Amino acid sequence: MSTSRWLTLDGTRFSETEFTRLWLLAAVTYGVGDVVTTIALFGSPRLQEANVVLLTAIQAFGQVGLVGAKLTVFGLCIAVSLWSAHAGDRFGYYFPPTALAVTGAFTTTFNLRLLIG
């Protein structure tokens, strides 16, 4: 399969509209909500990032490390979802955006609770 064909849903039973909506939800919750609230918590002397991988990235590269780590996870999950779509694997297609959306919603809510006090 050519690279450009692999990056589309052509030849799969999944629709581009559905794919776009799933990943938009994941981007809003995991990409925007979690990142923005985590950055807002950076200034707090009483709080520290709980995820060791993210903490290491933040300590080494600051906010760029946080965003880079999140983009890496996001990109890998999109790749798994696209690969699964071409393999006809419904679980592998739906799980990555759903997991990111649920994780993002939880961590955004948790971070907001920490911000409020």
QUIWO-V950535 format. One line per field, one symbol per residue. psi: psi as a letter, one per 40 degrees, with the letter a starting at -180 (. if undefined). burial: I if it has 16 or more other C-alpha atoms within 10 Angstrom, else O. A space follows every 10 residues. Layout:
psi = ???
burial = ???
//
This chain:
psi = hiddddeieh eieiiddddd dddddddddd dddddddddd edeheeiihd hddddddddd eadddddddd dddddddddd ddddddeehd dddddddddd dddddddddd dddddd.
burial = OOOOOOOOIO OOOIOOOOIO OIIOIIIIII IIIIIOIIOO IOOOOOOOOO OOOIIOIIOO OOIOIIIOII OOOIOOIIII IIIIIIOOOO OIIIOIIOOI IOIIIIIIIO IIOOOOO
//
